[in-house]
Amino acid sequence: MDTYSHLSKENQKRAVSFFETALEKIKSS
């Protein structure tokens, strides 16, 4: 269970940073 929740948090961070990067690209274009 701990491993699963840790993976979940890592995926969440990755998704957030991916989303932020996409937003920056939209703003700069």
Backbone hydrogen bonds in HBPLUS format (Angstrom, degrees):
<---DONOR---> <-ACCEPTOR-->    atom                        ^
c    i                          cat <-CA-CA->   ^        H-A-AA   ^      H-
h    n   atom  resd res      DA  || num        DHA   H-A  angle D-A-AA Bond
n    s   type  num  typ     dist DA aas  dist angle  dist       angle   num
A0005-SER N   A0001-MET O   2.97 MM   4  6.28 163.1  2.00 157.2 160.6     1
A0006-HIS N   A0002-ASP O   2.94 MM   4  6.11 150.5  2.02 146.8 155.5     2
A0007-LEU N   A0003-THR O   2.94 MM   4  6.19 161.0  1.98 151.2 155.9     3
A0008-SER N   A0004-TYR O   2.92 MM   4  6.14 152.9  2.00 145.1 153.3     4
A0009-LYS N   A0005-SER O   3.02 MM   4  6.27 154.3  2.09 143.6 148.9     5
A0010-GLU N   A0006-HIS O   2.99 MM   4  6.30 158.3  2.04 151.1 157.1     6
A0011-ASN N   A0007-LEU O   2.87 MM   4  6.11 162.6  1.91 154.0 158.5     7
A0012-GLN N   A0008-SER O   2.93 MM   4  6.13 148.2  2.04 143.0 152.4     8
A0013-LYS N   A0009-LYS O   2.96 MM   4  6.23 160.3  1.99 150.8 154.9     9
A0014-ARG N   A0010-GLU O   2.97 MM   4  6.20 159.2  2.01 148.7 154.7    10
A0015-ALA N   A0011-ASN O   2.87 MM   4  6.05 158.2  1.92 146.5 152.5    11
A0016-VAL N   A0012-GLN O   2.88 MM   4  6.11 160.1  1.92 151.9 157.3    12
A0017-SER N   A0013-LYS O   2.94 MM   4  6.15 165.4  1.96 151.6 155.3    13
A0018-PHE N   A0014-ARG O   2.92 MM   4  6.05 152.0  2.00 145.5 153.7    14
A0019-PHE N   A0015-ALA O   2.90 MM   4  6.07 154.5  1.96 146.4 153.3    15
A0020-GLU N   A0016-VAL O   2.89 MM   4  6.14 158.8  1.93 152.2 157.8    16
A0021-THR N   A0017-SER O   2.99 MM   4  6.11 155.8  2.05 142.2 148.6    17
A0022-ALA N   A0018-PHE O   3.01 MM   4  6.25 155.7  2.07 144.5 151.0    18
A0023-LEU N   A0019-PHE O   2.95 MM   4  6.25 154.3  2.02 147.6 154.6    19
A0024-GLU N   A0020-GLU O   2.98 MM   4  6.26 156.3  2.03 148.8 154.7    20
A0025-LYS N   A0021-THR O   3.06 MM   4  6.35 155.5  2.12 148.3 154.5    21
A0026-ILE N   A0022-ALA O   3.02 MM   4  6.32 154.2  2.09 147.9 154.9    22
A0027-LYS N   A0023-LEU O   2.92 MM   4  6.19 161.0  1.95 153.6 158.5    23
A0028-SER N   A0024-GLU O   2.98 MM   4  6.14 158.7  2.02 150.4 155.7    24
A0029-SER N   A0025-LYS O   3.15 MM   4  6.20 133.0  2.38 140.4 150.8    25
